[in-house]
């Protein structure tokens, strides 16, 4: 079974590293639905990990991978397959989500280019001891970063980092 990835952005990766834990996602959950630490077997990026951008006029832009990379950066943590034992079919049942919510998530994911068959999860926080690697995406490749210390500013958002003379690096 392939390695499982927790996809995120460098700012959240930095917080995960500081905490030493990947915590279950609690945002936007209806009452009674169990929070999950989500993983994907997608080898390069999980489309449902894309973020939104709120413009000055209050409009919300749903970003694709390129937009998420440009405005936030891309990051991920790998774990062994047994760390996230529940697949999408099991998670739908075990979380207590309604059929309507499951269908909405599924349809939205397909529209975004995701494959719910790649989704895995656990209900337990995942400690640093279970991580294999932490990576950020820069210069069109995934690069390992230490998960023993917080990220450097350039690692948190490589596309916005500047060198000693103020040039973008």
C-alpha positions as CSV (number, residue, x, y, z in Angstrom):
1,X,0.0,0.0,0.0
2,X,1.4,3.5,-0.9
3,X,2.5,6.1,1.6
4,X,-0.2,8.4,2.7
5,X,0.2,12.2,2.6
6,X,-1.3,14.9,4.8
7,X,-1.4,17.9,2.4
8,X,-1.5,21.4,3.7
9,X,0.3,24.8,3.3
10,X,3.6,25.8,4.9
11,X,2.0,28.1,7.4
12,X,0.0,25.2,8.9
13,X,2.9,22.8,8.4
14,X,4.9,25.1,10.7
15,X,2.2,25.0,13.3
16,X,2.0,21.2,13.0
17,X,5.8,21.0,13.5
18,X,5.6,23.3,16.6
19,X,2.8,21.2,18.0
20,X,4.4,17.9,17.1
21,X,0.9,16.6,16.1
22,X,-1.4,16.6,13.1
23,X,-4.7,17.3,14.7
24,X,-8.1,16.2,13.4
25,X,-9.8,18.8,11.2
26,X,-12.6,20.6,13.0
27,X,-13.4,23.5,10.7
28,X,-16.9,23.6,9.0
29,X,-18.1,20.4,10.7
30,X,-21.7,20.0,11.5
31,X,-22.6,19.0,15.0
32,X,-22.2,15.3,15.7
33,X,-19.7,14.6,12.9
34,X,-16.4,13.2,14.2
35,X,-13.3,15.2,13.2
36,X,-10.7,13.3,11.1
37,X,-7.0,13.7,10.3
38,X,-7.2,13.4,6.5
39,X,-4.6,11.8,4.3
40,X,-4.4,11.0,0.6
41,X,-2.5,8.5,-1.5
42,X,-2.4,11.1,-4.4
43,X,1.3,11.2,-5.1
44,X,1.7,14.9,-5.9
45,X,-1.2,17.0,-4.5
46,X,-4.7,16.5,-3.1
47,X,-7.1,18.9,-4.9
48,X,-9.3,19.2,-1.8
49,X,-6.4,20.7,0.1
50,X,-6.6,23.8,-2.1
51,X,-7.4,27.0,-0.3
52,X,-9.5,30.1,-0.8
53,X,-8.4,33.7,-1.2
54,X,-10.6,36.6,0.2
55,X,-10.2,39.8,-1.9
56,X,-10.4,43.3,-0.4
57,X,-14.0,43.7,-1.6
58,X,-14.9,40.5,0.3
59,X,-15.3,38.2,-2.7
60,X,-14.0,34.7,-2.2
61,X,-11.8,33.1,-4.9
62,X,-11.5,29.3,-4.8
63,X,-7.9,28.6,-5.7
64,X,-6.6,25.6,-7.7
65,X,-3.2,24.0,-7.0
66,X,-1.3,26.8,-8.9
67,X,-3.2,29.5,-7.0
68,X,-2.7,27.8,-3.7
69,X,1.0,27.5,-4.4
70,X,1.2,31.1,-5.4
71,X,-0.6,32.7,-2.5
72,X,0.1,30.2,0.3
73,X,2.7,27.6,-0.8
74,X,2.3,23.8,-0.7
75,X,3.4,21.4,2.0
76,X,2.8,17.8,3.1
77,X,3.7,15.2,5.7
78,X,4.1,11.5,4.8
79,X,3.1,8.7,7.1
80,X,3.1,4.9,6.9
81,X,-0.2,3.4,5.5
82,X,-1.3,1.9,8.9
83,X,-1.3,5.4,10.4
84,X,-4.5,6.2,8.6
85,X,-6.4,2.9,8.4
86,X,-9.9,4.1,7.4
87,X,-10.7,4.6,3.7
88,X,-13.4,7.0,2.4
89,X,-16.2,4.4,2.5
90,X,-15.4,3.6,6.1
91,X,-15.0,7.3,7.1
92,X,-18.4,8.2,5.8
93,X,-19.9,5.7,8.2
94,X,-17.6,6.2,11.2
95,X,-17.7,10.0,11.2
96,X,-21.5,10.0,11.5
97,X,-21.9,12.4,8.5
98,X,-25.2,12.4,6.8
99,X,-25.6,10.9,3.3
100,X,-26.3,14.4,2.0
101,X,-23.0,15.7,3.4
102,X,-21.1,12.7,2.1
103,X,-22.6,13.2,-1.4
104,X,-21.8,16.9,-1.3
105,X,-18.2,16.2,-0.4
106,X,-17.9,13.5,-3.0
107,X,-19.3,15.6,-5.8
108,X,-17.3,18.7,-4.9
109,X,-14.1,16.6,-4.8
110,X,-14.8,15.1,-8.2
111,X,-15.4,18.6,-9.6
112,X,-12.0,19.7,-8.2
113,X,-10.2,16.8,-9.8
114,X,-9.9,14.7,-6.6
115,X,-10.4,11.0,-6.3
116,X,-12.2,10.0,-3.0
117,X,-10.7,6.6,-3.4
118,X,-7.4,8.2,-2.5
119,X,-8.7,9.5,0.8
120,X,-7.8,7.9,4.2
121,X,-8.1,9.0,7.7
122,X,-7.8,8.5,11.4
123,X,-9.6,9.9,14.4
124,X,-6.5,10.2,16.5
125,X,-4.0,13.0,16.4
126,X,-0.9,11.8,14.6
127,X,2.3,12.5,16.6
128,X,5.7,13.3,15.1
129,X,6.9,9.8,15.9
130,X,4.6,8.5,13.1
131,X,5.8,10.9,10.4
132,X,8.2,9.8,7.7
133,X,8.9,13.2,6.1
134,X,7.8,16.8,5.9
135,X,8.1,18.5,2.5
136,X,7.5,21.9,0.9
137,X,7.0,22.4,-2.8
138,X,9.5,24.8,-4.3
139,X,11.0,25.2,-7.8
140,X,8.6,22.6,-9.2
141,X,9.7,19.9,-6.8
142,X,9.0,18.5,-3.3
143,X,11.9,19.1,-0.9
144,X,12.4,17.6,2.5
145,X,12.4,19.9,5.5
146,X,13.2,19.1,9.1
147,X,10.2,18.4,11.3
148,X,12.4,18.7,14.4
149,X,12.4,22.6,14.3
150,X,10.1,25.3,13.0
151,X,10.4,26.3,9.4
152,X,12.5,29.3,8.3
153,X,10.6,32.2,6.8
154,X,11.8,31.3,3.3
155,X,10.4,27.8,3.8
156,X,7.0,29.1,5.0
157,X,6.5,30.9,1.7
158,X,9.3,30.3,-0.7
159,X,7.8,32.2,-3.6
160,X,7.6,35.4,-1.5
161,X,11.1,35.0,0.1
162,X,13.8,37.5,-0.8
163,X,17.6,37.2,-0.8
164,X,20.1,39.5,1.0
165,X,19.8,42.2,-1.7
166,X,16.0,42.2,-1.7
167,X,15.7,40.1,-4.9
168,X,13.1,37.4,-5.0
169,X,14.7,33.9,-4.6
